[in-house]
Amino acid sequence: MKRAAPNVHGAGARAALWLAAGLVLAFMMVPILAILPLSFNDGQFLTYPLRGVSTRWYQAFFTDGRWLAALQNSVVIGLAATLIATPLGVLAAFGLALADFPGRRIAGALVLTPIIVPIVIYAVGLYFVFSPLGLTATFTGLILAHAALGAPFVVVTVGASLANFDWTLLRAAASLGAGPLTAARRVMLPLIAPGVLFGALLAFATSLEEVVVVLIVGGPGQRTLPREMFVQLREQISPTLAVAAVLLMVISAVLLAAVEMLRMRNERLRMRGG
């Protein structure tokens, strides 16, 4: 009987741990998942209980020019910002990994500033910088602003990949006659590609869901999906908002699945390399 007590206490501790984990997970997920049924509500308001089940608001979303334009703007700005942020982040990560100078840690901290400083301060600062240059209320300004927001994520992910990279592989490639560019393209890039793609996906997700910079730096002609949702919340609240939210959730879930696949691939490469 005395030996069974520790097992009972251990089982109770595990049950309490699982219960606490379940409560935390529910606290995080329930507010997100609660919006999903509302997108199928047959009523005209975002309220429970549902009046019925209907896809009328999905039809309204995909036939409304404003929503479709906002979705298109979000995708275009996100892709363009990602195409700029990815090479910038890769180059910055290479510089921080290879260069050896006294202020390297300070430089690394400065590179991460856009994701550390509160977004409102960053957006207001961008407005005063872009305004004399004529970049406010333009797609170019938003793309550059979102690229600056996404580049630090690329720096972090590529930097993590470079931290585990075996630099002797480049020396081995050079001993076999490969030039620096050939060695980087044929040896290094395939090994750090998961980190590069991981950072690119995070940069795109950041641009897709960002709204504060769009509100301050953008204009009426640069309505993205989050900004259109914000405007609709002020003008009229309808289940179309829930449809837009579900769409963002689906895109985020797809990006998260892609990131997880890249992480698993990277782990397999590490195990093979080990």
C-alpha positions, 0 to 999 in steps of 0.5 A: 500500500505504501508503494502505491501512493507515489503512483497515485500521486504521480497519476494525479499530477499528470492528470492535473498537468493535462487539465491545465494544458487543456484549459490553456489550449481552450483559452487560446483556441476558443476565441479563434474557433468561435468565429467559424460558425458565425460565418455560416449564420443565416442571420444578419448579425454576428450573434449566437445562437445561429438563426440557421446555416447558410453560405450566403455570406461567402457568396456576398464576400466573393461577389463584393468588389471591395472585399475582392480588391482588399484580398488582392491588395493583401496578396500582392503587397505580401508577395512583393514584400516577401520578395524584398524581405527574403534576400535582405534577411538572407544577406543580413544573416550572412553578414552577422554570421560571417563578419567579426566586428566589435558591434556585431551584437548591437547590429543584430539587435538593430536588425530586429528592431522592427519586430521589437518596437511597438508597431504603432511607434514604428508606423508613426516613424515610417509616416514621418520618413515616407511623407517627404519622399511621397511614399505615403498612401502608395503601394510602394510605401506599404511594400517597403514598410512590410518588407522591413517588418518581415526581414527580421524574421528571415534573419532569425530563421536563416541565422539559426540555420547558419548556426548549425551549418558545417562551414568545412563543407565550403572549404571541401567544395573549394578544394574540389575546384568550386568557386565561392558562388558555385559552392554557395549555390550547390552546397550551402543554399540547399542546406539552409533552404528550409530556414530561408523558406521558413523566414519567407513564410513568416514574412508573408504572414506578417504582411498579410495580417498587418493593419496598423501600418496600413492604417497610418502609412496607407491611403484609401486606395491601399485597402488590404483585407485587415484594413477592410475588416477594420473599416467594416467594424466601424461602419456595419457589422455583418457576418461577412466579417466572419468570412474574411476572418475565416479566410485569414485563418485558413491562409494562416493554417496553410502557412503553419502547415508549410512551416511545420513541413519545413521544420520536419524536413530540416530535422530529417536533414540534421539527423542524416547529417549527424 
